[in-house]
Amino acid sequence: QAAKSTRTVVIAGVPDGLLQDDVMADILTIHFQMSRNNGGDVEEVRYPTRNGGVAYVTFENQEVVESVLKKDKHLLQDKRLPRHYPLTVTRYYDNVSSFLIYLIMLPL
């Protein structure tokens, strides 16, 4: 099994304060398990986090991370939410230096 950090994505744009934290974590779990969102089996959702509107989703398989990252737009929708919320999904980096290397490697 791949390291947890390589099976995790960072989700930004989670609507804060609308619902109870555990309900929002459930909604995120459902979203990222759906095949229409290129999802798969979710191992864990960490929400809330120290950063408002940010959640961490860990999948059981690393392949799902690649699949989820390939999807153009993630729209969080649930009957408990007043509207659809666009989410930004990015790869998780467990230290800053690997993130900086990633930024350096990006094409201009």
MOJOPE-V861263 format. One record per residue. N is the residue number from 1. RES is the residue in one small letter. SS is DSSP state (A for helix, B for strand, O for the rest). NEAR is the number of other ideal C-beta (glycine too) atoms within 10 Angstrom. Layout:
# MOJOPE-V861263
n=N res=RES ss=SS near=NEAR
n=N res=RES ss=SS near=NEAR
This chain:
# MOJOPE-V861263
n=1 res=q ss=O near=9
n=2 res=a ss=O near=12
n=3 res=a ss=O near=9
n=4 res=k ss=A near=14
n=5 res=s ss=A near=14
n=6 res=t ss=A near=15
n=7 res=r ss=A near=20
n=8 res=t ss=B near=20
n=9 res=v ss=B near=20
n=10 res=v ss=B near=17
n=11 res=i ss=B near=25
n=12 res=a ss=B near=14
n=13 res=g ss=O near=16
n=14 res=v ss=O near=22
n=15 res=p ss=O near=15
n=16 res=d ss=O near=13
n=17 res=g ss=O near=10
n=18 res=l ss=O near=14
n=19 res=l ss=O near=15
n=20 res=q ss=O near=10
n=21 res=d ss=A near=12
n=22 res=d ss=A near=10
n=23 res=v ss=A near=13
n=24 res=m ss=A near=23
n=25 res=a ss=A near=20
n=26 res=d ss=A near=16
n=27 res=i ss=A near=23
n=28 res=l ss=A near=22
n=29 res=t ss=A near=18
n=30 res=i ss=A near=15
n=31 res=h ss=A near=22
n=32 res=f ss=A near=26
n=33 res=q ss=A near=15
n=34 res=m ss=O near=11
n=35 res=s ss=A near=8
n=36 res=r ss=A near=7
n=37 res=n ss=A near=19
n=38 res=n ss=O near=18
n=39 res=g ss=O near=20
n=40 res=g ss=O near=18
n=41 res=d ss=O near=10
n=42 res=v ss=B near=18
n=43 res=e ss=B near=16
n=44 res=e ss=B near=14
n=45 res=v ss=B near=20
n=46 res=r ss=B near=15
n=47 res=y ss=O near=20
n=48 res=p ss=O near=15
n=49 res=t ss=O near=13
n=50 res=r ss=O near=5
n=51 res=n ss=O near=11
n=52 res=g ss=O near=10
n=53 res=g ss=O near=17
n=54 res=v ss=B near=17
n=55 res=a ss=B near=23
n=56 res=y ss=B near=18
n=57 res=v ss=B near=27
n=58 res=t ss=B near=19
n=59 res=f ss=B near=25
n=60 res=e ss=O near=14
n=61 res=n ss=O near=14
n=62 res=q ss=A near=14
n=63 res=e ss=A near=12
n=64 res=v ss=A near=22
n=65 res=v ss=A near=22
n=66 res=e ss=A near=12
n=67 res=s ss=A near=16
n=68 res=v ss=A near=21
n=69 res=l ss=A near=12
n=70 res=k ss=A near=9
n=71 res=k ss=O near=12
n=72 res=d ss=O near=5
n=73 res=k ss=O near=9
n=74 res=h ss=B near=20
n=75 res=l ss=B near=12
n=76 res=l ss=B near=21
n=77 res=q ss=O near=12
n=78 res=d ss=O near=15
n=79 res=k ss=O near=5
n=80 res=r ss=O near=12
n=81 res=l ss=O near=15
n=82 res=p ss=O near=7
n=83 res=r ss=O near=9
n=84 res=h ss=O near=10
n=85 res=y ss=B near=17
n=86 res=p ss=B near=10
n=87 res=l ss=B near=21
n=88 res=t ss=B near=13
n=89 res=v ss=B near=20
n=90 res=t ss=B near=12
n=91 res=r ss=B near=16
n=92 res=y ss=O near=17
n=93 res=y ss=O near=16
n=94 res=d ss=O near=11
n=95 res=n ss=O near=8
n=96 res=v ss=A near=8
n=97 res=s ss=A near=8
n=98 res=s ss=A near=11
n=99 res=f ss=A near=14
n=100 res=l ss=A near=11
n=101 res=i ss=A near=10
n=102 res=y ss=A near=12
n=103 res=l ss=A near=7
n=104 res=i ss=A near=7
n=105 res=m ss=A near=7
n=106 res=l ss=O near=6
n=107 res=p ss=O near=3
n=108 res=l ss=O near=2
